[in-house]
Amino acid sequence: MKAIPRMSMADAATESLREEIAAGNWPVGHRIPPETALIESLGVSRTTVREAVRGLVHAGLLQPRQGDGTYVVATNATEVALRRRLLTATHDDIADVRRGLDVIAARLAAERRTEDQLKHLRQTLDARAAAGAALAEEDFATADVAFHLAVAEVSGNDVLAELYSSLSEAMALDLKGGQCFSRFITGQHDWHEGLFVAIRDGDVHAAATAALALIDNAGAGEGEIG
């Protein structure tokens, strides 16, 4: 019989808090119970509770707010770690990762898209165009990332969509102040529309080609991706 591993009180308390977050009992944006309530419900000391909370703060799942308690800011520590790493990655490294993800996402999206999903893709592109016309660069970047994330979601592959979601913050930082926005407002060729048309038409090869062209050409000369 396999021995049951022993856990310290702090580890056990940390795991209990993590389970509450993972189960959705404490969703993102939710303030966790006050320290006294946690002490009572867990049956541990104040020191143990503080150590458990501190561990989850360090993992990126919780965030203390001065005078307002501690809030849930993420549900998955692995995803938090990946996002932190991506924010320090180079443009070229992110582009290399996106070449793999975008081609797969585009091909699958062309195979699996539904009419409702096509409508959503169209809406993200329209929002992007409207932001560009209004010279609203931040809104443009938000809509641009939303389009790419939507393509990943249309692929029907949940793992791919989650990986792409982790890239979204780094992508938004790349887009702000970059060539993708300037190319759009000066009327230069925009590969996003071509990708949408290929997905809409169910053309797997054209979708993959458009996805690669978008990454390789949208920010030529600056290393930027769009």
N, C-alpha and C positions, 0 to 999 in steps of 0.2 A: 504494500500500500504506500502511495506517495505521500510524503510528509507535507502538511500544510505549512506554507511559509509564514513566519512570524512577522508581524508588522508593528512598527512603533505606533503609539497613540496618535502622533502627528500625521503619520502616513495614512492611518485609517481615517482620520478626520478629513484629510485632503481628498481621499478617494470618495468619501461620502458627499463632500461638496461638489466634486467633479461629476458625480453621478446625477446630482440634482440639475446641474447645468446641461449635461448630455441628454437627459430625459426631457428637457424642455420645461421643467418645473420652474426654472429661473431663466427666462428667455433673454436674449441680447437686449440691453436697455433697461433691464429689470434691476432694481436695488435688492441686494440680498438681505436677509433678516439681520437685525442688529446683533452685536456681539453677545449680549446677554441671552437672546433667544437661541443662538447657536450653541452656547454653553449648555443650556438646558436640554435642547433636543439631541445633542450629540453625547451628552453626559461626560464631558471632558473639562479640563481646566481652561481658564482664560488664556494662559500661555500657549496651550495646544491649539486653541482656536486661532489665535493670532498667527501662529506658525503656519497653520494650514492655509489661511487666507493669504499670507505673505507669499507662500509657494505658488498659489494660483495667480497672484498678481505678477510674479516673476515670469510665469508661463504665458502671460498675456491674455488670460481668460477673465480676470477681474481688474477693475481700476478704481482706486480710492479717490473720492472727491472731497476735498476739505470742507468739513461742516455739513456734508450731505450724504455720508455713508459710502458704501462700496457697491459698484455696479458691474453687471456682466457685460463684457465688451466682445467676447468671442466664445465659441462653443467647442473648438477643436484646437488643441495645443500644437499639433503637427502643422495645421494650416497656418497658424500664427507664425511658427518658425520659418515656414516656407516663404511667407510674405515678407518677413524681415530680411531674409536672404535676398529676395528678388529686388528689394528696394536699394540694395548695395551693388546689384549686378550692372554690368556695362550694357550699353545699347546693343552691341553686337551679340552678346551672350543671350539677351532676351530675344533678339530677332532669330537667332538659331533655334531656340526652343519653340518659338512661334511658328517657324517654317514647318516643323513636324506636326504641331497641334492643329494649325490652320488648314493644312492640306487634308488631314484626316477629317476634321470637322466639316470642311466644305464638301468633301465627297459624300459623307454620310448624310449631311443636310440635304443634298440634291436627291438622294435616294428616299429620304424619309419625311420630307417636309409635308405639312398639312396646310390647308387654306388659312386656318387661323394663325398658324405660325408665320406664314408668308405675310399676312396682314401686319403682324407685330414687327417683322423685319422691315417692312415698308415704312412703318411708323417711326422706327429708330432712324432710318435714313432721312425721312422728311424732317425729323427734329434736328438732325445734324445739319441739313441744308439750311433750315430756318436760322439756326444759331450762326452759321457761317455768313448768311446774308445780313444778319444783325451785328456782325463783327463781335459776337459774344464768344470769345475764345474758350473760356472755361466750360460753358454749356456745349460748345462744339466738341470738346474733348470728352465730356461725359456721354454725349450721344454717340460719338464714334466708338468708345469702349462698349457701350450698350449694344451696338450693332454686332460687334465681334463676339461678345458674350452670348447674344441671342443665337448667332450661327452655331456656336458650340452647344447650346441647349437644344437646338433643332436637330442636332446630330443624333439625339436619343441616347447618347452614352453619358451616363451620370458621372463617371470617373473623369472623363475628358472635360465635361462642363465644370466640375469642381476644380480641376487643375487650371483651367482657363480663368476661372473666377479669382484664383490666387494671383494670377498675372495682372489683373485689372488695375490695381493701384499703381504698379510700376508702369503700365502702359499709359495711364492718364498723365503721369509725371513726364513721360517722354513726349506726349502730344502737346502739352502746354508749352508755348513759346517755340514750337518746332516748325518744320517745313510743311507738314501735312496741312496745317491751317492756312499758311501763306499760299500754298499751291491751290487750295480750294478757292480762296477769295480772289485770286488772280485769274481764275478760270482755266487753270491747267487741267490736264486729263485726271479723272478721278476713277480709280479702279474699283471702288466700293459698289458702284452701280452695276458694273460688269459681273461682280460676284453675285449680287442679288439676282440678276437676270438668269445666270447659269443655274442657281439653286431653284428659282421659280420654274425653269424649263426642265428641270430634272436631268441636266447635262452634267454627269459626274466628272468627265474629263475637263470640260470648260470651267467647272467650279474649282477644281484643283489648280488649274492653270491660272485662273484669276486670283486665287488666294496667294499663290507664290508671287505673281506680278505685283500685287498690292504691297507686300512686304518689301520686295526687292526694289521697287521703283517709287513708292510713295514718299520716301524721304531721302532720295538719292543725293549724295554729297554731304549729308549731315549725320548719317548713321541713325537717323530717326525712323521710327516705324509708325505706320498709320492704319 
